[in-house]
Amino acid sequence: MTVTVFTKPHCPQCEATKRQFTKLGVPFETVDLTENPSTLEQLQAAGFRQAPVVITPDNSWTGYRPDLIREVAKQVAAVAPVAA
């Protein structure tokens, strides 16, 4: 499962989102929107108005959403291979 967190510098909600994903063992990619202005424009055109923007295969949202982060963690745990 690919999880992407679109962030910006000095963003407490972005940092909280990344911390929570890390704490729950969810791998994610980070994209700094200040270094990717065309991506920022695309996200704004899609209606996203605040950071972070989180995109998963099944969902997308803005802001710090611990409830949705937990749901993603459950999905990741359900598809993770069982260690032998």
ROKOLDREN-290063 format. One line per field, with one value per residue: chain; x, y, z of N, C-alpha, C, CB in turn. Coordinates in Angstrom, 1 decimal, m for minus. Glycine has a CB too. Example, Ala and Ser with C-alpha at 12.3 -4.5 7.8 and 13.67 -1.06 7.14 Angstrom:
REM residues 2
mol (A;A)
n_c1 (13.2;12.8)
n_c2 (m5.7;m2.2)
n_c3 (7.8;7.1)
ca_c1 (12.3;13.7)
ca_c2 (m4.5;m1.1)
ca_c3 (7.8;7.1)
c_c1 (13.2;12.9)
c_c2 (m3.3;0.0)
c_c3 (7.8;7.9)
cb_c1 (11.3;14.1)
cb_c2 (m4.5;m0.6)
cb_c3 (9.0;5.7)
REM end
This chain:
REM residues 84
mol (A;A;A;A;A;A;A;A;A;A;A;A;A;A;A;A;A;A;A;A;A;A;A;A;A;A;A;A;A;A;A;A;A;A;A;A;A;A;A;A;A;A;A;A;A;A;A;A;A;A;A;A;A;A;A;A;A;A;A;A;A;A;A;A;A;A;A;A;A;A;A;A;A;A;A;A;A;A;A;A;A;A;A;A)
n_c1 (0.8;0.6;1.3;1.0;2.2;1.7;3.4;4.4;6.9;7.4;4.9;2.7;0.6;1.3;3.7;2.7;1.1;2.9;4.5;2.6;2.0;4.5;4.8;2.7;3.7;3.4;4.4;5.4;5.5;7.0;6.2;7.4;5.6;6.5;8.7;7.7;5.9;4.0;2.7;1.5;m0.3;m1.9;m3.1;m4.5;m6.3;m7.8;m9.3;m8.1;m7.2;m5.5;m2.6;m1.4;m1.8;m3.0;m2.8;m4.0;m4.4;m7.2;m8.4;m8.4;m7.4;m7.2;m5.2;m4.6;m5.6;m6.2;m8.0;m8.4;m5.8;m5.4;m7.1;m5.9;m3.5;m4.6;m5.4;m2.9;m1.8;m3.4;m2.8;m0.1;2.6;2.8;5.2;7.4)
n_c2 (m1.2;2.1;5.1;8.5;11.5;14.8;17.7;20.7;23.0;23.8;23.0;22.0;20.1;18.5;17.4;16.0;14.1;12.6;11.6;10.0;8.0;6.8;5.9;3.9;2.2;2.4;2.6;5.4;7.9;11.1;14.3;17.4;20.2;22.8;22.4;21.4;22.9;22.5;20.2;21.1;23.0;21.2;19.7;21.8;22.4;20.2;20.6;20.5;22.2;22.6;21.7;18.8;16.9;13.8;10.9;7.8;4.5;4.1;6.3;9.9;12.9;16.0;17.7;16.8;13.7;11.5;9.4;8.5;7.8;5.7;3.8;3.4;2.2;m0.2;m1.4;m1.8;m3.5;m5.7;m6.7;m7.2;m9.5;m12.5;m13.2;m16.0)
n_c3 (0.0;m0.9;0.7;0.7;2.0;1.7;2.4;4.1;5.2;8.7;9.7;12.0;12.0;9.9;10.8;13.1;11.8;10.3;12.4;13.7;11.7;11.6;14.2;14.2;12.5;9.7;6.5;4.6;2.0;1.6;0.4;m0.2;m0.5;m1.1;m2.6;m4.8;m6.8;m8.9;m8.2;m5.9;m7.0;m8.5;m6.4;m5.1;m7.1;m7.1;m4.8;m2.3;0.5;2.7;4.6;6.2;3.1;2.7;0.9;0.1;m1.3;m1.1;0.0;0.8;2.4;4.3;6.7;10.2;11.0;13.2;13.4;10.8;10.2;11.9;10.7;8.3;9.3;10.3;7.9;6.7;8.5;8.1;5.6;5.8;5.6;7.4;9.8;9.7)
ca_c1 (0.0;1.4;0.7;1.8;1.9;2.2;3.7;5.1;7.7;6.8;3.5;2.5;m0.3;2.1;4.6;1.9;0.6;4.1;4.8;1.6;2.2;5.7;4.5;1.9;4.4;2.9;5.4;4.8;6.4;6.7;6.5;7.4;4.9;7.3;9.7;6.9;4.7;3.0;1.9;0.6;m1.4;m2.9;m3.9;m5.5;m7.3;m8.6;m10.1;m7.4;m6.9;m4.6;m1.6;m0.9;m2.7;m2.7;m3.4;m3.8;m5.2;m8.6;m8.9;m7.6;m7.9;m6.3;m5.1;m4.2;m6.7;m5.7;m8.9;m8.1;m4.5;m5.5;m7.8;m4.8;m2.7;m5.3;m5.4;m1.6;m1.6;m4.2;m2.1;1.3;2.9;3.0;6.5;7.4)
ca_c2 (0.0;3.4;6.3;9.7;12.7;16.1;18.5;22.0;23.3;24.5;22.6;21.1;19.0;17.6;16.6;15.0;13.0;11.7;10.9;8.9;7.0;6.2;5.2;2.8;1.3;2.6;3.2;6.5;8.8;12.5;15.2;18.8;21.0;24.0;22.0;20.8;23.8;22.0;19.3;22.0;23.5;20.1;19.4;22.9;22.3;19.0;21.0;20.4;23.6;22.7;20.6;17.9;16.2;12.4;10.1;6.4;3.9;4.1;7.5;11.1;13.8;17.0;17.9;15.7;12.9;10.3;8.3;7.9;7.2;4.3;3.0;3.0;1.2;m1.5;m2.0;m2.2;m4.7;m6.8;m7.2;m7.5;m10.9;m13.0;m13.8;m17.5)
ca_c3 (0.0;m1.0;1.4;0.4;2.8;1.1;3.5;4.0;6.3;9.8;9.8;13.1;11.6;9.0;11.7;13.8;10.9;10.0;13.7;14.0;10.8;12.0;15.5;13.9;11.6;8.4;5.6;3.8;1.2;1.9;m0.7;0.3;m1.6;m1.4;m3.6;m6.0;m7.0;m9.8;m7.4;m5.0;m7.9;m8.8;m5.1;m4.9;m8.1;m6.7;m3.7;m1.0;0.9;3.9;4.7;5.1;2.3;2.7;m0.2;0.1;m2.4;m0.9;0.7;0.8;3.4;4.7;8.2;11.1;11.2;13.8;13.2;9.5;10.2;12.5;9.7;7.3;10.0;10.3;6.5;6.4;9.3;7.5;4.4;6.1;5.6;8.8;10.0;10.0)
c_c1 (0.9;0.6;1.6;1.3;2.5;2.2;4.2;5.9;6.9;5.3;3.3;1.6;0.4;3.0;3.9;1.4;1.8;4.5;3.8;1.7;3.4;5.4;3.7;2.5;3.9;3.9;4.7;5.9;6.0;7.1;6.3;6.8;5.7;8.3;9.0;5.7;3.7;2.1;1.0;m0.6;m2.4;m3.7;m4.9;m6.6;m8.3;m9.5;m9.4;m6.9;m5.9;m3.7;m1.8;m2.1;m2.2;m3.5;m3.0;m4.6;m6.7;m9.2;m7.9;m8.2;m6.8;m6.3;m4.7;m5.5;m6.3;m6.7;m8.7;m6.7;m4.6;m6.2;m6.7;m3.9;m3.3;m5.3;m4.0;m1.3;m2.3;m3.5;m0.6;1.5;3.2;4.4;6.5;8.3)
c_c2 (1.2;4.5;7.4;10.9;13.9;17.1;19.9;22.2;24.0;24.2;21.6;19.9;18.0;16.7;15.6;13.9;12.1;10.9;9.7;7.8;6.1;5.3;3.9;1.8;1.3;3.3;4.3;7.2;10.2;13.4;16.6;19.7;22.3;23.7;21.5;21.7;23.3;21.0;20.1;22.5;22.4;19.7;20.5;22.8;21.2;19.4;20.9;21.8;23.7;21.5;20.0;17.4;14.7;11.7;8.7;5.8;4.0;5.4;8.7;12.1;14.9;17.1;16.7;15.0;11.6;9.1;7.7;7.3;5.8;3.4;2.5;1.9;m0.2;m2.2;m2.5;m3.5;m5.9;m7.5;m7.5;m9.0;m11.3;m13.6;m15.2;m17.8)
c_c3 (0.0;m0.3;1.1;1.3;2.1;2.2;3.1;5.2;7.4;10.0;10.9;12.8;10.7;9.9;12.5;13.0;10.6;11.3;13.9;13.0;11.2;13.2;15.2;12.9;10.1;7.5;4.8;3.0;1.6;0.7;m0.1;m0.8;m1.9;m2.5;m4.9;m6.2;m7.9;m9.1;m6.5;m5.8;m8.2;m7.5;m4.9;m5.9;m7.8;m5.4;m2.3;m0.7;2.1;3.9;6.1;4.3;2.3;1.7;0.0;m1.1;m2.3;m0.3;0.5;1.8;3.6;6.2;8.9;11.5;11.9;13.6;11.8;9.4;10.8;11.5;8.7;8.0;10.0;8.9;6.2;7.2;8.7;6.3;4.6;6.1;7.1;8.8;10.3;11.2)
cb_c1 (m1.0;1.7;0.5;1.8;2.4;1.2;4.6;4.1;8.9;7.1;3.1;1.9;m1.5;3.0;5.4;0.7;0.1;5.3;4.7;0.1;2.4;6.8;3.7;0.5;4.3;1.5;6.1;4.0;6.3;7.5;5.5;8.8;3.6;8.0;10.6;6.4;5.3;3.7;2.8;1.4;m0.8;m2.1;m2.9;m4.7;m6.7;m7.8;m11.3;m6.2;m8.1;m5.4;m0.2;m0.2;m2.8;m2.9;m3.1;m4.4;m4.8;m9.0;m9.1;m7.4;m8.3;m6.7;m6.5;m3.5;m7.5;m5.6;m10.4;m8.2;m3.5;m6.4;m8.9;m4.0;m2.4;m6.8;m5.8;m0.6;m2.1;m5.6;m2.2;1.7;4.1;1.9;7.3;7.8)
cb_c2 (0.0;3.8;6.0;10.1;12.5;16.5;17.9;23.2;24.2;26.0;22.0;21.8;19.5;18.4;17.6;15.8;13.6;12.6;11.9;9.5;7.5;7.2;6.1;3.3;m0.1;3.4;2.2;7.4;8.5;13.0;15.0;19.3;21.4;24.6;21.0;19.4;25.2;21.3;18.3;23.2;24.0;18.8;19.3;24.2;22.0;17.8;20.2;19.4;24.3;22.8;21.1;16.7;16.7;11.8;10.7;5.8;2.4;3.0;7.2;11.7;13.2;18.4;18.4;16.2;12.7;10.5;8.9;9.0;8.1;4.5;3.7;4.2;1.7;m1.3;m0.9;m1.1;m4.5;m6.4;m6.2;m6.8;m11.3;m14.1;m13.0;m18.2)
cb_c3 (1.2;m2.4;3.0;m1.1;4.3;m0.1;4.5;3.7;5.9;9.7;8.4;14.3;10.9;8.0;12.6;14.4;9.5;9.5;14.9;13.9;9.3;12.3;16.4;13.4;12.0;8.3;4.7;4.6;m0.3;3.2;m1.9;0.7;m1.1;m0.2;m3.1;m5.6;m7.5;m11.0;m6.5;m4.5;m9.2;m9.2;m4.0;m5.0;m9.5;m6.4;m3.7;m1.1;1.2;5.2;4.5;5.7;0.8;4.1;m1.6;1.5;m2.5;0.1;2.2;m0.6;4.7;4.1;8.7;12.4;9.9;15.3;13.2;8.4;11.1;13.8;9.0;6.8;11.4;10.7;5.5;6.9;10.7;7.1;3.2;7.4;4.7;9.1;11.0;8.8)
REM end
